[in-house]
Amino acid sequence: MTTQMIVRIDSEVKERFNKLARVEGKTSSQMVRELIEDYIKERDIGNYVDDLWGRIGGKLRSRGVKQRDVNKAIREARKSRE
């Protein structure tokens, strides 16, 4: 479900923004949605951590590392801290 957001901005800023959106072949609404989504992605630490783990996991899998290898390394690291 979508909803509306009303934002007040300077008329000159709005006009410049609309021109830039048109240059990119987008509506100002599309641009605002993308900007808000990017803002959230950049600042949502949970999403960042999930993405980081996904990238790490992909690299490990591409190198042939198995889940049991990761679990073993974690156990060994925890033991060494005790």
Summary of the structure (lengths in Angstrom):
residues: 82
radius of gyration: 22.2
end to end distance: 50.4
largest distance: 62.6
contacts: 141
relative contact order: 0.05
helix: 76%
strand: 0%
